[in-house]
Amino acid sequence: MAIPLGSRAETTYQALHDWQHSLHSTCNQEHSVIDRLVRSISRRLSVRDNVHVGANFHVGRNSRIWAPRSLVIGRDTYVGKNVTVEVDGHIGPGCLIANNVGIVGRTDHDHNQVGTHIRHSDWVGDKPATLSTPVSIGRDVWVGFGSIILSGVTIGDHCIVAAGSVVTRDLAENSIAAGNPARVVGFRFAPDKLVLHKETLNLLENERR
């Protein structure tokens, strides 16, 4: 008995659909493997000596993270593309560091050496004990695009550093800072909401342990 034309067309269509779905699934799996491989290579190239990162850490392309002695980065922290971090210290969990940010030493080269060109003066990588001043960045901090943070400062929890700012001194928790040099221009949360925000984050972090 001949198969009606309509049924034959439906069967052919279903076969093509199944083949397309299988091909799409295979391609997705291959792309997923390639994406993981690219991320792994990018991370290995970006995260250099003396740096320790937490779980679910992300770093974008063309970024470089290095420390003279030790830098610890907490879990769930995101570092964007073209970021330079070259300091000792600590960056807390849940931070967002946007593209083109620089977190760098203010005393990387000993500019007080008499009779020595700055190009050949002592460098922090060779003499970290005398030239390195650590940075401390709290948890849940957003550092905006193109900002610069100089070593030796402490940025409290839940701060926001506006795009293009230059941070040269400490920022208390919950501050919003902007400008060059960066100054406090506001606060992220009202006092009651800050308490609730802290309590909620503490519960989330306790659940992950």
C-alpha positions as CSV (number, residue, x, y, z in Angstrom):
1,M,0.0,0.0,0.0
2,A,1.4,3.4,-1.0
3,I,2.0,6.0,1.7
4,P,-0.1,9.0,1.1
5,L,1.8,12.0,-0.1
6,G,0.9,14.0,3.0
7,S,2.2,11.3,5.4
8,R,5.4,10.9,3.3
9,A,6.0,14.6,3.5
10,E,5.4,14.7,7.3
11,T,7.8,11.7,7.8
12,T,10.5,13.5,5.7
13,Y,9.9,16.7,7.6
14,Q,10.2,15.0,11.0
15,A,13.4,13.2,9.9
16,L,14.9,16.5,8.8
17,H,13.8,18.2,12.0
18,D,15.3,15.4,14.2
19,W,18.6,15.6,12.2
20,Q,18.7,19.4,12.5
21,H,18.0,19.2,16.3
22,S,20.7,16.5,16.7
23,L,23.2,18.7,14.7
24,H,22.3,21.8,16.7
25,S,22.7,19.9,19.9
26,T,26.1,18.6,18.8
27,C,27.2,22.1,17.7
28,N,26.1,23.5,21.1
29,Q,28.1,20.8,22.9
30,E,31.2,21.6,20.8
31,H,30.8,25.3,21.4
32,S,30.4,24.7,25.1
33,V,33.6,22.7,25.2
34,I,35.4,25.4,23.2
35,D,34.1,28.1,25.4
36,R,35.2,26.3,28.5
37,L,38.6,25.8,27.0
38,V,39.0,29.4,26.0
39,R,37.9,30.6,29.5
40,S,40.4,28.2,31.1
41,I,43.3,29.4,28.8
42,S,42.3,33.1,29.4
43,R,42.3,32.5,33.1
44,R,45.7,30.9,33.1
45,L,47.2,33.7,31.1
46,S,45.5,36.4,33.2
47,V,46.1,35.1,36.7
48,R,49.8,35.3,37.4
49,D,52.1,34.6,40.3
50,N,51.1,35.0,44.0
51,V,47.4,35.3,43.2
52,H,44.7,33.1,44.9
53,V,41.1,33.2,43.7
54,G,37.9,31.8,45.1
55,A,35.2,29.7,43.5
56,N,33.2,31.1,40.6
57,F,35.8,33.7,39.8
58,H,35.7,35.2,36.3
59,V,38.3,37.2,34.5
60,G,37.9,38.8,31.0
61,R,40.3,38.8,28.1
62,N,43.5,40.8,28.1
63,S,43.5,41.2,31.8
64,R,46.5,40.7,34.1
65,I,46.4,40.0,37.8
66,W,49.7,39.7,39.6
67,A,51.0,40.4,43.1
68,P,54.5,41.0,44.4
69,R,53.8,38.7,47.4
70,S,50.2,37.8,47.9
71,L,46.7,38.8,46.6
72,V,43.6,36.9,47.6
73,I,40.4,37.4,45.6
74,G,37.1,36.1,47.1
75,R,34.5,33.9,45.5
76,D,32.0,35.2,42.9
77,T,34.1,38.1,42.0
78,Y,34.0,39.3,38.3
79,V,36.9,41.0,36.7
80,G,36.3,42.5,33.2
81,K,38.4,42.9,30.1
82,N,41.7,44.9,29.9
83,V,42.0,45.1,33.7
84,T,45.4,45.5,35.4
85,V,45.8,44.4,39.0
86,E,49.4,44.5,40.3
87,V,49.2,44.8,44.1
88,D,49.3,42.8,47.3
89,G,46.2,42.6,49.4
90,H,42.7,41.4,49.4
91,I,39.6,41.7,47.2
92,G,36.4,40.5,48.8
93,P,33.7,38.2,47.5
94,G,30.9,39.3,45.2
95,C,32.8,42.2,43.7
96,L,32.4,43.6,40.2
97,I,35.5,45.1,38.6
98,A,34.6,46.7,35.2
99,N,36.6,46.8,32.0
100,N,39.8,48.9,31.9
101,V,40.2,49.3,35.6
102,G,43.7,49.6,37.1
103,I,44.5,48.6,40.7
104,V,48.2,49.5,40.9
105,G,51.0,50.4,43.2
106,R,51.8,54.0,44.0
107,T,55.3,53.1,45.0
108,D,56.1,50.5,42.4
109,H,59.4,52.2,41.5
110,D,61.6,53.9,44.0
111,H,61.7,57.5,42.7
112,N,63.8,58.7,45.6
113,Q,67.0,56.9,44.5
114,V,69.6,59.6,43.9
115,G,71.7,59.2,40.8
116,T,69.5,56.5,39.2
117,H,67.2,56.9,36.3
118,I,63.7,56.0,37.2
119,R,63.8,53.3,34.5
120,H,66.5,51.5,36.5
121,S,65.3,52.3,40.1
122,D,64.3,49.5,42.5
123,W,61.1,47.8,41.4
124,V,58.4,46.4,43.7
125,G,58.7,43.0,42.1
126,D,62.3,42.8,43.3
127,K,61.9,44.6,46.7
128,P,58.3,44.1,47.8
129,A,59.2,44.3,51.5
130,T,60.0,48.0,51.1
131,L,57.9,49.1,48.1
132,S,54.6,47.1,48.3
133,T,51.7,48.7,50.1
134,P,48.6,46.4,50.1
135,V,45.1,47.2,48.9
136,S,42.0,46.1,50.8
137,I,38.7,46.0,48.9
138,G,35.7,44.7,50.8
139,R,32.9,42.5,49.7
140,D,30.1,43.5,47.2
141,V,32.1,46.4,45.8
142,W,31.6,47.8,42.3
143,V,34.6,49.5,40.6
144,G,33.3,51.3,37.5
145,F,34.8,51.4,34.0
146,G,38.3,52.9,33.7
147,S,38.8,53.6,37.4
148,I,42.2,53.6,39.0
149,I,42.8,52.5,42.6
150,L,46.2,53.2,44.1
151,S,47.8,50.8,46.6
152,G,47.7,51.5,50.3
153,V,43.9,52.2,50.4
154,T,41.0,50.4,52.0
155,I,37.6,50.4,50.3
156,G,34.9,49.2,52.6
157,D,32.1,46.7,51.9
158,H,29.3,47.7,49.5
159,C,31.0,50.7,48.0
160,I,30.6,52.0,44.4
161,V,33.5,53.7,42.6
162,A,32.2,55.7,39.7
163,A,33.6,55.3,36.2
164,G,36.8,57.1,35.6
165,S,37.6,57.8,39.3
166,V,41.0,57.8,40.9
167,V,41.0,56.4,44.4
168,T,43.9,57.7,46.5
169,R,42.5,57.4,50.0
170,D,40.2,55.1,52.1
171,L,36.5,54.9,51.5
172,A,34.1,53.9,54.3
173,E,31.6,51.1,53.7
174,N,28.5,51.9,51.7
175,S,30.1,55.0,50.0
176,I,29.6,56.1,46.5
177,A,32.8,57.9,45.3
178,A,33.6,59.8,42.1
179,G,36.2,62.1,40.7
180,N,39.9,62.6,40.6
181,P,40.8,62.3,43.4
182,A,37.7,60.3,44.3
183,R,35.5,61.9,46.9
184,V,32.3,60.6,48.6
185,V,29.3,61.9,46.7
186,G,26.6,59.7,48.3
187,F,25.7,56.4,49.9
188,R,24.5,53.2,48.3
189,F,21.9,52.3,50.9
190,A,19.9,54.1,53.5
191,P,20.9,52.8,57.0
192,D,17.9,50.5,57.4
193,K,18.3,49.0,54.0
194,L,22.0,48.5,54.6
195,V,21.3,46.4,57.7
196,L,18.9,44.3,55.7
197,H,21.4,44.0,52.8
198,K,24.1,42.8,55.1
199,E,21.9,40.2,56.8
200,T,20.7,38.8,53.5
201,L,24.2,38.5,52.1
202,N,25.4,36.8,55.4
203,L,22.6,34.2,55.0
204,L,23.5,33.6,51.4
205,E,27.1,33.1,52.2
206,N,26.4,30.8,55.1
207,E,24.3,28.6,52.9
208,R,27.2,28.2,50.5
209,R,29.6,27.0,53.1
